[in-house]
């Protein structure tokens, strides 16, 4: 069944407890942040969405005779954030990979990883070799996001500075094309002191994505699997415009660790109302919290994995327009989508415009038009 998507906006696929967010900058310019593709989702009675199939068959444009994904960003290499990456890489051209220095550490340290995470690390390091001294072409491009001393080591120090983004910086460039006035990514984390030795979740990529259509704007905040300490740091120190949100993707699939934390001397995690107040203070007039998870239960037992009922309750208190969950309708795999128009951002419920904007044409022009290069390695394959 074909699913109508916005011409410009955000799409949260129903994938259970995992993240799969599609950012449609334009019908011809698409970014994917994390992926969880269940092969079983191809069955009609499975309530999860076959994300790779949907992207390749219906969403991604054809460029140079290949399906083309402008960028894939991985918040962190947990299985529920990269399942299906190997298949996606095989079935389409990925112009640019966005990742944190943790990917380099995982690869060097031979950490225990899922097969898809290993494939991502291999692909990222293949591209790193091609971006020494000067930026590579589409299909081999990278952006490394976060502070980490490892980037000063000999194997990485020659990567051009404009391919490295630190917390507090932003970019309007996707796969070599400047989309200023349409797209902006502001990077919040990972911080340098969270990169080496921290558990993987604490090294998650955190960013605000803004899409603009004329005078209309929609801002999405994404934090991977971060918990209270780094989130508090982000909301304490970032400027209001860089942490403002119209859509807030609940970190770690609606985990209570966002607002419950056990300080030294505490007997158990306690509610940190300060982070909830900080998040609420920068919400748009119409703004939604989205949980990419299974349906949130009415209550939880101690030790339960996310989603957590108590987190949902707190989000409902601070979300001006309400709380939405990708798993709420257990009889449907329809995604939750938002459209950005000249009027601003709104929930999307109609078929997407199939026309292409200037942004899409700009990407095609930068990649040499529609003529095939005939060089498979230029499309990110060995």
C-alpha positions as CSV (number, residue, x, y, z in Angstrom):
1,X,0.0,0.0,0.0
2,X,1.4,3.4,-1.0
3,X,1.7,5.9,1.8
4,X,1.3,9.6,1.0
5,X,4.1,11.7,2.5
6,X,4.6,15.5,2.7
7,X,6.6,17.3,0.1
8,X,8.7,18.9,2.9
9,X,8.5,17.6,6.5
10,X,9.3,14.8,9.0
11,X,8.2,11.2,8.9
12,X,8.4,8.8,11.9
13,X,7.9,5.2,10.8
14,X,6.2,2.5,12.9
15,X,9.1,0.2,13.7
16,X,8.5,-0.8,17.3
17,X,11.1,0.3,19.9
18,X,13.7,1.8,17.5
19,X,14.2,4.9,15.5
20,X,13.5,5.5,11.8
21,X,13.1,9.1,10.9
22,X,12.8,10.4,7.3
23,X,13.5,14.1,6.7
24,X,12.0,15.2,3.4
25,X,13.8,18.4,2.5
26,X,12.2,18.1,-0.8
27,X,10.8,15.3,-3.0
28,X,14.3,15.0,-4.5
29,X,16.3,15.6,-1.4
30,X,15.8,13.1,1.4
31,X,17.7,12.5,4.6
32,X,17.3,9.4,6.8
33,X,18.2,9.5,10.5
34,X,18.6,6.0,11.9
35,X,16.8,3.0,10.6
36,X,15.1,-0.1,12.0
37,X,13.9,-2.4,9.2
38,X,12.1,-5.6,10.2
39,X,12.1,-8.2,7.4
40,X,8.9,-9.5,9.0
41,X,7.3,-6.2,8.3
42,X,6.9,-7.2,4.7
43,X,4.0,-9.5,5.9
44,X,0.6,-7.9,5.7
45,X,-0.3,-8.8,9.3
46,X,2.8,-7.2,10.8
47,X,2.2,-3.8,12.4
48,X,5.7,-2.5,11.6
49,X,6.7,-0.7,8.5
50,X,9.2,-2.1,6.0
51,X,11.2,1.1,5.9
52,X,13.9,0.1,3.4
53,X,11.3,-1.1,0.9
54,X,9.2,2.0,1.3
55,X,12.2,4.4,0.9
56,X,13.6,2.6,-2.1
57,X,10.3,1.8,-3.9
58,X,8.3,5.0,-3.2
59,X,10.2,7.8,-1.5
60,X,13.7,8.2,-2.9
61,X,14.2,9.9,-6.3
62,X,16.1,8.5,-9.2
63,X,19.4,10.2,-9.9
64,X,22.0,8.9,-12.4
65,X,20.0,5.7,-12.8
66,X,20.2,4.9,-9.1
67,X,17.9,5.5,-6.1
68,X,19.4,8.4,-4.3
69,X,19.4,9.2,-0.5
70,X,21.2,12.5,0.0
71,X,22.3,11.7,3.5
72,X,22.1,9.0,6.2
73,X,22.8,10.1,9.8
74,X,23.4,7.5,12.5
75,X,22.9,8.8,16.1
76,X,24.8,5.7,17.6
77,X,25.4,2.2,16.5
78,X,22.9,0.3,18.6
79,X,21.0,-2.4,16.6
80,X,17.6,-0.6,17.0
81,X,19.1,2.4,15.2
82,X,20.8,0.8,12.3
83,X,19.0,-2.5,11.5
84,X,18.6,-2.7,7.7
85,X,21.5,-0.3,6.9
86,X,23.4,-2.9,4.9
87,X,20.4,-3.5,2.7
88,X,19.8,0.2,2.3
89,X,23.4,0.7,1.2
90,X,23.0,-2.1,-1.3
91,X,19.8,-0.8,-2.8
92,X,20.5,2.9,-3.1
93,X,23.2,5.6,-3.5
94,X,23.9,7.3,-0.1
95,X,25.5,10.6,-0.9
96,X,26.8,11.4,2.5
97,X,27.1,9.7,5.9
98,X,26.8,11.6,9.1
99,X,28.2,10.0,12.2
100,X,30.0,10.6,15.5
101,X,33.6,9.8,16.5
102,X,32.2,6.8,18.4
103,X,32.0,5.0,15.1
104,X,35.8,5.3,14.7
105,X,36.3,4.0,18.2
106,X,34.0,1.1,17.8
107,X,35.8,0.2,14.6
108,X,39.3,0.5,16.1
109,X,38.4,-1.3,19.3
110,X,36.5,-4.1,17.5
111,X,33.5,-3.6,19.8
112,X,30.7,-6.1,19.7
113,X,28.4,-4.9,17.1
114,X,25.4,-6.1,15.1
115,X,26.1,-7.0,11.4
116,X,24.4,-3.8,10.3
117,X,26.5,-1.7,12.7
118,X,29.6,-3.4,11.5
119,X,28.6,-2.6,7.9
120,X,28.1,1.0,8.8
121,X,31.5,1.2,10.5
122,X,33.2,-0.4,7.5
123,X,31.5,2.0,5.1
124,X,32.3,5.1,7.3
125,X,36.0,4.1,7.5
126,X,36.1,3.4,3.8
127,X,34.9,6.9,3.2
128,X,37.3,8.4,5.8
129,X,40.2,7.1,3.7
130,X,38.8,8.9,0.7
131,X,38.4,12.2,2.5
132,X,42.0,12.7,3.6
133,X,43.2,16.1,2.5
134,X,40.2,17.0,0.4
135,X,36.5,16.2,0.3
136,X,35.3,13.3,-1.8
137,X,32.5,13.2,-4.2
138,X,28.8,12.3,-3.7
139,X,28.6,8.6,-2.6
140,X,31.8,8.9,-0.6
141,X,31.1,12.0,1.5
142,X,31.2,12.2,5.3
143,X,30.4,14.5,8.1
144,X,31.8,13.7,11.5
145,X,29.9,15.3,14.4
146,X,31.2,15.7,17.9
147,X,34.4,16.6,19.9
148,X,36.9,13.8,20.4
149,X,40.7,13.7,20.7
150,X,40.8,10.8,18.3
151,X,40.2,13.2,15.4
152,X,43.7,14.7,16.1
153,X,45.4,11.3,15.5
154,X,47.4,10.7,12.3
155,X,44.7,8.6,10.6
156,X,42.1,11.4,11.0
157,X,43.9,14.7,11.3
158,X,43.9,15.3,7.5
159,X,40.2,15.1,7.2
160,X,39.1,18.7,6.1
161,X,37.8,20.8,8.9
162,X,34.6,21.6,7.0
163,X,33.7,17.8,7.2
164,X,33.9,18.0,11.0
165,X,31.2,19.6,13.1
166,X,31.4,20.3,16.8
167,X,28.6,21.0,19.4
168,X,27.5,24.5,19.0
169,X,28.0,24.6,15.2
170,X,25.4,24.2,12.4
171,X,25.3,23.4,8.7
172,X,23.0,24.1,5.8
173,X,25.0,21.8,3.5
174,X,23.8,18.3,2.5
175,X,25.9,16.1,0.2
176,X,27.9,19.1,-1.0
177,X,24.9,21.4,-1.7
178,X,24.1,24.5,0.3
179,X,20.4,24.5,1.1
180,X,20.4,27.7,3.1
181,X,16.8,29.0,3.5
182,X,15.4,25.5,3.3
183,X,17.4,23.3,5.7
184,X,19.6,23.8,8.7
185,X,21.1,21.3,11.2
186,X,22.4,22.6,14.6
187,X,24.6,20.1,16.5
188,X,24.3,19.8,20.2
189,X,26.2,16.6,21.1
190,X,28.2,14.4,21.6
191,X,30.5,16.3,23.9
192,X,34.2,15.5,24.0
193,X,34.1,14.2,27.6
194,X,31.3,11.8,26.7
195,X,33.1,10.3,23.8
196,X,35.9,8.2,25.3
197,X,34.9,5.4,27.7
198,X,31.2,6.3,28.0
199,X,28.5,3.9,27.4
200,X,27.3,4.1,23.8
201,X,24.0,5.8,24.5
202,X,25.8,8.8,26.0
203,X,27.7,9.4,22.8
204,X,24.5,9.8,20.7
205,X,24.3,12.5,18.1
206,X,21.9,15.2,19.2
207,X,20.7,17.9,16.8
208,X,18.0,20.3,15.9
209,X,16.8,20.0,12.3
210,X,14.9,23.0,10.8
211,X,13.0,23.0,7.6
212,X,11.7,26.2,6.0
213,X,9.1,27.0,3.4
214,X,8.9,30.7,2.8
215,X,8.0,32.3,6.1
216,X,6.9,28.9,7.5
217,X,9.3,26.8,9.7
218,X,9.2,23.5,11.5
219,X,11.9,22.5,14.0
220,X,12.7,18.9,15.1
221,X,14.8,18.0,18.1
222,X,16.5,14.6,18.1
223,X,18.7,13.2,20.9
224,X,19.2,9.5,20.1
225,X,19.3,7.6,23.4
226,X,20.7,10.5,25.6
227,X,19.6,10.6,29.3
228,X,19.3,13.4,31.8
229,X,22.9,14.7,32.3
230,X,23.8,15.5,28.7
231,X,20.3,16.7,28.0
232,X,20.5,19.1,31.0
233,X,23.8,20.4,29.7
234,X,22.3,21.0,26.2
235,X,19.3,22.9,27.5
236,X,21.3,24.9,30.0
237,X,23.9,26.2,27.5
238,X,22.4,26.3,24.0
239,X,20.7,29.5,22.7
240,X,16.9,29.4,22.7
241,X,16.7,29.5,18.9
242,X,18.9,26.4,18.7
243,X,16.9,24.3,21.1
244,X,13.4,25.4,20.2
245,X,11.2,22.7,18.9
246,X,7.9,22.0,17.2
247,X,8.4,18.3,17.2
248,X,10.4,16.6,20.0
249,X,11.4,13.0,19.4
250,X,11.4,11.4,22.8
251,X,14.9,10.2,23.6
252,X,15.5,6.5,23.9
253,X,12.0,5.5,22.8
254,X,10.2,7.4,25.7
255,X,12.5,6.3,28.4
256,X,12.1,7.8,31.9
257,X,15.9,8.3,32.1
258,X,15.3,11.6,30.4
259,X,13.7,13.1,33.5
260,X,14.6,10.6,36.3
261,X,18.2,10.4,37.5
262,X,20.0,9.0,40.5
263,X,22.5,11.5,41.9
264,X,25.3,10.5,44.3
265,X,23.6,9.9,47.6
266,X,20.2,9.2,46.2
267,X,18.6,5.8,47.0
268,X,16.9,5.7,43.7
269,X,16.3,7.8,40.6
270,X,14.3,10.9,41.3
271,X,12.2,13.2,39.1
272,X,14.3,16.1,37.6
273,X,11.6,18.7,37.0
274,X,14.2,21.1,35.9
275,X,14.8,19.4,32.5
276,X,11.0,19.2,31.9
277,X,10.7,22.9,32.5
278,X,13.7,23.6,30.2
279,X,12.2,21.5,27.4
280,X,8.7,23.1,27.9
281,X,10.1,26.7,27.9
282,X,11.3,26.4,24.2
283,X,8.3,24.6,22.7
284,X,6.5,26.2,19.8
285,X,2.9,27.4,20.2
286,X,1.9,24.2,18.4
287,X,4.3,21.4,19.3
288,X,4.2,17.6,19.6
289,X,6.2,15.0,21.5
290,X,6.6,11.8,19.4
291,X,7.6,8.4,20.8
292,X,9.2,6.0,18.3
293,X,8.2,2.9,20.2
294,X,5.7,0.2,20.8
295,X,2.4,1.3,22.4
296,X,3.1,2.9,25.8
297,X,1.7,0.7,28.5
298,X,-0.7,2.0,31.2
299,X,2.0,1.2,33.8
300,X,5.4,-0.4,34.1
301,X,7.0,-2.9,36.4
302,X,10.4,-2.1,37.9
303,X,13.2,-2.9,35.4
304,X,10.9,-2.6,32.3
305,X,12.5,-1.4,29.1
306,X,11.1,1.7,27.4
307,X,8.6,2.9,26.6
308,X,7.7,4.1,30.1
309,X,4.3,5.2,31.1
310,X,5.5,7.7,33.6
311,X,7.6,9.4,30.9
312,X,4.6,9.6,28.7
313,X,2.6,11.3,31.5
314,X,5.3,14.0,31.9
315,X,5.5,14.6,28.2
316,X,1.8,15.0,28.0
317,X,2.1,17.8,30.6
318,X,4.6,19.8,28.6
319,X,3.6,19.1,24.9
320,X,1.4,22.0,23.7
321,X,-0.3,19.9,21.0
322,X,-0.1,16.5,22.6
323,X,1.9,13.2,22.7
324,X,2.0,10.8,19.7
325,X,3.3,7.3,19.5
326,X,4.2,5.4,16.4
327,X,2.9,2.2,18.0
328,X,-0.4,3.5,19.2
329,X,-2.4,2.0,16.3
330,X,-1.6,-1.7,16.6
331,X,-3.7,-2.5,13.5
332,X,-1.8,-0.1,11.2
333,X,1.8,0.6,10.2
334,X,1.0,4.2,9.0
335,X,3.7,6.6,10.0
336,X,3.3,9.8,11.9
337,X,4.2,12.7,9.6
338,X,4.4,16.5,9.7
339,X,4.4,18.9,6.8
340,X,6.2,22.2,6.7
341,X,4.5,24.8,4.5
342,X,4.4,28.6,4.3
343,X,1.9,28.5,7.1
344,X,4.3,26.6,9.4
345,X,4.2,23.0,10.6
346,X,1.2,20.8,11.0
347,X,0.3,17.1,11.1
348,X,0.2,15.7,7.6
349,X,-2.8,13.7,6.3
350,X,-2.9,14.2,2.5
351,X,-0.9,13.0,-0.5
352,X,2.5,14.6,-1.0
353,X,3.1,16.9,-3.9
354,X,5.2,15.0,-6.5
355,X,6.8,18.2,-7.9
356,X,10.4,19.0,-7.3
357,X,11.7,22.3,-5.9
358,X,14.8,24.3,-6.5
359,X,16.5,22.3,-3.7
360,X,16.1,19.1,-5.5
361,X,17.4,20.6,-8.7
362,X,20.4,22.1,-6.9
363,X,21.4,18.6,-5.7
364,X,21.1,17.1,-9.1
365,X,23.2,20.0,-10.6
366,X,25.9,19.5,-8.0
367,X,26.0,15.8,-8.8
368,X,26.4,16.4,-12.5
369,X,22.8,16.2,-13.7
370,X,21.0,13.0,-14.6
371,X,23.7,11.4,-16.7
372,X,25.2,8.2,-15.3
373,X,28.8,8.4,-14.2
374,X,29.2,4.6,-14.9
375,X,31.6,4.3,-11.9
376,X,30.1,2.1,-9.2
377,X,32.6,3.1,-6.5
378,X,31.4,6.6,-6.8
379,X,28.2,5.4,-5.3
380,X,29.7,4.3,-2.0
381,X,30.3,0.7,-3.0
382,X,33.6,-1.1,-3.0
